[in-house]
């Protein structure tokens, strides 16, 4: 199976910053979109951000202006730069990639925990 390896999660104080990484060398240049999702304890998984192959990135309203999704094809990594973090951002964050024919197959990372607390 394809592997997406996430890192960068941890404990941060409100107002702080973290950058999440998703190592996905085969996916960053395959022409398919990639994205970040998160799931807080006891809640449904929600979409956070998407970077399409040939369109502008999109964000859920609660993170717009604070988070930035980008990828570096040279090292095959997807990133989520998170600034001005709030306790409400506390969640398990997941990387998602798409591949194979017509980008029709989803691949998920294992998740990395982000905790925003004083």
N, C-alpha and C positions, 0 to 999 in steps of 0.2 A: 504494500500500500504506500501511497505517497505520504510524506512526512512534513508537517509544519511544526516548527519548534519555536515556542514563544519564550520571551524573557522580559525582564524589566519591571515586573510588578514588585510591590512592597508597601511599606507603611510610610505615609507622608502626611504632614500637617496641612490643615486647610490653608489654601492660598499657595501651596507649593506646586511643584512640577514633577512630572515623571515622563519618561519616554519608553513606550513599549516597543519591542522588536518581535518580528515574526520572520524567522529564517525560512525562506521558500524559494530557493534558487531556480527551480524549474518553472515557477508560476509567475514571477515578476515580469517576465518577457514573453509569455505565451499568448498575449492578446486578449486575455480575459480579465474581468473585473476582480478586485479583491476588496475585502472589507474587515471591519471590526464590529464585534457584537459584545454585549455584556449581560450578565445575569446576577442580580442582587439576590441575597438569601431570601427564599420564600417567594420570589417573584419570577415572572416569565423572562425568557431571554429576549432582549431587545436589540434592534439594529442601532449602531452608533454612527458609522461612517463607511462610505464606499468610494473607492477610486476606480473609475471605469478606465478602459484601455484608451479610449479616444474621446473623453468628455471630462468636464470639470468635476472635481470631488463633490460629494454631497454629505451632509451631516444632519443628524437629528437636532431638533431645535434646542434642546437642553444643553448641548455642547458647542453649538455654533459660536464661533468667535473665541473659543477657548482651546479647542482641540484642532490638530492638523494631521491629516493622513497623507503620507507620501511614501514612495518607494525608491530604493536605490538599486537599479539593475546591475550595477557593477559588483555588488556583493549579494544580490538576490534576496534582499530583505525588505519587508514591509514594516512601516513604522506608524506609531500613533503618538504624536507629541501632545501632552496634556498639560495645560497651564491653568492657573487659578483654580485648583482643584477644590471641590466641595465635598462634604460628607456624603451627599447624595450620589456622588460618583463611585462610592464604594461598591465593588462588584467583582466577579470573576470576568475577566476580559478574554475573548476568544478571537482568534484570527480565522478568517475564512477565505479560501481561494477556490477558483473554478477552473476546470480543465476538461480535456478530451474533446470529443466532437461537439462543436457549437457551444463550447463552454458549459456543457450540460451536466457535469458532475461536480458536486460540492465536496470540498475537503476542509476539515476543521483541525485546528490546533487543540492542544490539551487544556489550554486556559492558563492565565496567570492572574493571581489575586492582587487587586489594588484596594488598599484600605486607607481612607482619608479620615484622620482622627487626631485630636489634640492629645 
